[in-house]
């Protein structure tokens, strides 16, 4: 049986400095990316996995929607086995802090590309 996940792009409903800087720097309407898992069980809410408040975590779809504006979503169909593997990885990583060094590397790389340089910042 095929199942789906949704990859989405969003921005907070309440203006936040970091989000505004990301949107300005990238020239886009969104500042964050998320994965949404739809639940087929009416007793279990659909969930959104995203990075905010310094870590990656889950929110219910409804709670996420009350805090964020979804700009665009793409449905990706896959086997139930792969979907379960992705969900399991997200659950295992929930609560992990995001890498602020990785954000600095993205900024550094963007600036260097602007000046025609191609730094090696990733393996």
C-alpha positions in Angstrom: 0.0 0.0 0.0 1.3 3.4 -1.0 1.5 6.2 1.7 2.6 9.8 1.6 4.5 12.4 3.4 4.2 16.0 2.7 7.2 18.3 2.4 6.2 21.9 3.1 7.4 25.4 3.3 6.1 27.9 6.0 6.6 31.1 7.9 5.5 32.0 11.4 2.2 33.9 11.6 3.8 36.1 14.2 6.7 38.1 12.8 10.0 36.8 14.2 13.4 38.4 13.5 15.2 35.2 12.5 12.4 34.3 10.1 12.4 37.8 8.5 16.1 37.6 8.0 15.9 34.2 6.4 13.2 35.4 4.0 15.1 38.6 3.2 18.4 36.7 2.7 16.9 34.0 0.5 14.4 36.3 -1.3 11.5 33.9 -0.6 8.1 34.0 1.1 9.0 31.1 3.5 11.7 30.7 6.2 11.2 27.1 7.3 10.7 23.6 5.9 8.7 20.8 7.5 7.6 17.2 7.0 3.9 16.4 7.6 2.7 12.9 8.5 -1.0 12.4 8.0 -2.7 10.0 10.4 -5.3 7.5 9.2 -6.4 6.9 12.8 -8.9 9.5 13.9 -7.7 9.1 17.5 -4.1 10.1 16.6 -3.6 13.6 15.2 -1.6 14.3 12.1 1.8 15.6 13.0 4.3 18.1 11.6 8.1 17.6 12.2 10.1 20.9 12.0 12.9 22.9 13.5 12.0 25.7 15.8 13.0 27.1 19.2 16.5 25.6 18.8 15.6 22.0 18.2 13.7 19.6 15.9 10.3 18.5 17.2 6.7 17.5 16.5 3.6 19.5 16.7 0.1 18.4 15.8 -1.0 19.6 12.4 -3.6 21.9 14.0 -1.2 23.5 16.5 1.4 24.0 13.7 -1.3 25.6 11.6 -2.2 28.0 14.4 1.4 29.2 14.6 2.5 29.1 11.0 1.4 30.0 7.5 1.9 27.2 5.1 3.2 28.6 1.8 3.4 25.4 -0.2 3.3 21.7 0.3 4.3 18.8 -2.0 3.0 15.3 -1.5 5.5 12.5 -1.9 4.1 9.0 -2.3 6.2 6.1 -1.1 5.9 2.6 0.3 4.6 2.2 3.9 8.0 0.7 4.8 9.9 3.8 3.7 7.4 6.1 5.3 7.8 4.2 8.6 11.5 4.4 8.3 11.4 8.2 7.8 8.9 8.7 10.7 11.1 6.5 12.9 14.2 8.6 12.2 12.2 11.8 12.9 11.0 10.4 16.2 14.6 9.3 17.1 15.9 12.8 16.4 13.1 14.8 18.1 14.5 17.1 20.7 17.9 17.3 19.1 19.3 20.8 18.9 19.8 22.1 15.4 23.3 22.9 14.3 23.9 26.6 14.5 27.4 25.9 13.0 25.5 24.4 10.0 23.6 27.7 9.7 26.8 29.6 9.8 28.2 27.4 7.0 25.2 28.2 4.8 25.7 31.9 5.3 29.4 31.6 4.7 28.8 29.6 1.5 26.2 32.0 0.2 28.5 35.0 0.8 31.4 33.2 -0.9 29.3 32.2 -3.9 28.2 35.9 -4.2 31.9 36.7 -4.6 32.5 33.9 -7.1 34.2 31.5 -4.7 33.3 27.9 -4.1 34.3 26.9 -0.6 34.3 23.3 0.6 32.2 23.4 3.8 30.6 20.0 3.6 32.0 16.5 3.2 
